[in-house]
Amino acid sequence: MQATHAIRQLVEKALYIKQLTPDIENEINYELTRLGYISDTDYEALELLMDEMDAGRVQLVSSRR
C-alpha cells in the first residue's frame, strides 16, 4: 500500500464492505502512528467514516467470532 494513500484506501475498504473490522482499524492506527501526523485528506476520509458509522451505514465489527 502506498504510504500517502494507505489511510484513504483503508477507509474506502471499510465503506465498501460497510464494516470497520479490527484488521482495518489496526492498519489505520498503524499508519497514523507510523506517519506521526494526519493530512487534511486523511482527516476528511476518517471524518467521513465516522459520520457513516454514526448514521448506521457502517458497522463496527468485534474481534470475537
Sine and cosine of phi, psi and omega as CSV:
sin_phi,cos_phi,sin_psi,cos_psi,sin_omega,cos_omega
0.00,0.00,0.72,-0.70,0.00,-1.00
-0.94,0.33,0.74,-0.67,-0.12,-0.99
-0.83,0.56,-0.67,0.74,-0.08,-1.00
-0.96,0.27,-0.24,0.97,-0.03,-1.00
-0.88,-0.48,0.03,1.00,-0.13,-0.99
-0.86,0.50,-0.74,0.68,-0.05,-1.00
-0.91,0.42,-0.69,0.72,0.01,-1.00
-0.90,0.43,-0.62,0.78,0.03,-1.00
-0.92,0.40,-0.61,0.79,0.04,-1.00
-0.92,0.40,-0.65,0.76,0.06,-1.00
-0.90,0.44,-0.69,0.72,0.05,-1.00
-0.85,0.53,-0.67,0.75,0.02,-1.00
-0.89,0.46,-0.71,0.70,0.02,-1.00
-0.89,0.45,-0.66,0.75,0.02,-1.00
-0.92,0.40,-0.62,0.79,-0.02,-1.00
-0.91,0.41,-0.70,0.71,-0.03,-1.00
-1.00,0.02,-0.07,1.00,0.02,-1.00
0.87,0.50,0.52,0.85,0.02,-1.00
-0.55,-0.84,0.66,-0.75,0.17,-0.99
-0.98,-0.21,0.98,-0.19,-0.04,-1.00
-1.00,0.10,0.33,-0.94,0.06,-1.00
-0.84,0.54,-0.60,0.80,0.02,-1.00
-0.89,0.45,-0.71,0.70,0.01,-1.00
-0.90,0.43,-0.70,0.71,0.01,-1.00
-0.88,0.48,-0.68,0.73,0.01,-1.00
-0.91,0.42,-0.64,0.77,0.01,-1.00
-0.92,0.39,-0.63,0.78,0.06,-1.00
-0.88,0.47,-0.73,0.68,0.01,-1.00
-0.88,0.47,-0.64,0.77,0.03,-1.00
-0.87,0.48,-0.73,0.69,-0.01,-1.00
-0.89,0.45,-0.66,0.75,0.02,-1.00
-0.89,0.46,-0.66,0.75,0.01,-1.00
-0.93,0.38,-0.69,0.72,-0.04,-1.00
-0.90,0.43,-0.68,0.73,-0.03,-1.00
-0.97,0.25,-0.57,0.82,0.00,-1.00
0.98,0.19,0.05,1.00,0.04,-1.00
-0.39,-0.92,0.15,-0.99,0.06,-1.00
-0.76,-0.65,0.77,-0.63,0.01,-1.00
-0.97,0.25,0.28,-0.96,0.02,-1.00
-0.86,0.51,-0.67,0.75,-0.03,-1.00
-0.94,0.34,-0.59,0.80,0.07,-1.00
-0.92,0.39,-0.64,0.77,0.04,-1.00
-0.87,0.48,-0.70,0.71,0.02,-1.00
-0.89,0.45,-0.63,0.78,0.03,-1.00
-0.90,0.44,-0.71,0.71,0.02,-1.00
-0.92,0.40,-0.59,0.81,0.05,-1.00
-0.90,0.44,-0.66,0.75,0.06,-1.00
-0.88,0.47,-0.69,0.72,0.02,-1.00
-0.87,0.50,-0.70,0.71,0.02,-1.00
-0.90,0.43,-0.64,0.76,0.04,-1.00
-0.88,0.47,-0.68,0.73,0.01,-1.00
-0.91,0.42,-0.59,0.80,0.05,-1.00
-0.93,0.37,-0.68,0.73,0.03,-1.00
-0.87,0.49,-0.57,0.82,-0.01,-1.00
-0.99,0.16,-0.12,0.99,0.02,-1.00
0.99,0.10,0.19,0.98,-0.02,-1.00
-1.00,0.00,-0.24,0.97,0.10,-1.00
-0.78,-0.63,0.80,-0.60,-0.04,-1.00
-0.99,-0.15,0.62,-0.78,0.14,-0.99
-1.00,0.10,0.84,-0.54,-0.05,-1.00
-0.99,-0.17,0.76,-0.65,0.01,-1.00
-0.98,0.22,0.33,-0.95,-0.02,-1.00
-0.98,0.17,-0.22,0.98,0.04,-1.00
-0.98,0.19,0.64,-0.77,0.00,-1.00
-0.80,-0.59,0.00,0.00,0.00,0.00
